[in-house]
């Protein structure tokens, strides 16, 4: 609990400062037909606005991060590991969207989530959407009631394991008959890998966690 709260306190301050963004996101950027994106993607003016929630709660190894595995009923990214979230409705800001979608998908009441800041946003070509990421803190592991129409499974993993135990691997997958994607990924689930846009955003969070660990080690 102590390490978790220390990290949350660090994030409250760090997320108000300029973020590394692409510097950390690109570590998990896929190679499409042998080529990796070398700079931030241009954002089309008609991109949909979406918002997701990176939710942290205290676990045995410190901060744990909640993931969902999308069902096959959703329109985009079927079966992929991601954060709870979705498309913004009219007159919603990114925080309202993320909290509403989290409640609809996982049943977590909005009042249980303390929003402490945002990660860097990212354009996601397959869904033609601009994905905004809020970071939320939960004082305990939440009781969840996943919506089976949207969520196949919900699970969590310690940031420590993502940063220092699970090595980044590469998998080859086909998006279409003529497009091969070599994707950096974390093998954190027996069925699916964590890759793509969500992995790119997680990479920034893990980078901030590693910075936090480095500061604490150097001060000992």
C-alpha positions, 0 to 999 in steps of 0.5 A: 500500500505504501509504495502504491500511495507514493506512486499515486502522489508522484503521478498527481504532480508528474501528470501536470508537467509535460509528458514524454508522449511519443518518446515512450509510446513508440516503444510499442508502436507496431511495424506495418508491412515492415515499417514502423511509424517514426513520428506521431501520427497526423490527426484527421480533423474528422477523427472520433473522440474517445476516452478510456480509463487507466485505473490503478488500485493497491495490490501485493506488489504495489499499483495494479492496473485494470484491463478488459478483454473486449467481447466479439459483440463490439464494432472495433478491436474485437477480443483485444485487451484494452482499457474500459472506455468508448466514444464521447457523447455530445457535450461530454468532456474526456473525463466524463466519457471515461467515467461513464464508459467505465461504469457501463462496462465494469459497474464501477461507480464514478464516485469510487474513482479519483481522477488524478490526471491524463496520459498523452492522447493517441490517434488510433487508425483502425477505429479512426479515433483520437484516444484520450487516457485519464488516470484514475485511482481506487482506494481498494480493488473494486467490486466489478460487474462486467457487461457481457455485451462489451466485456469478455473478461476483466483482470489486473496486473501489477505495474512492477511485473509489466516494468520488470518481469514481462519482457516485450515480445513481437508477434505477427498478426494479419489485419487483412490478406495484404497487410502484415503487422509485427507488433511489440506486445506483452504476454500477460494473458493466456489467450491474448497479448497486450499490443497496439494503441493500448500497449502504446499508452501503457508504455508511457505509464510504465515509463513514468513508473520506472522514472518513479522507481529510479528516483526512489532508488537514487534517493536511498 
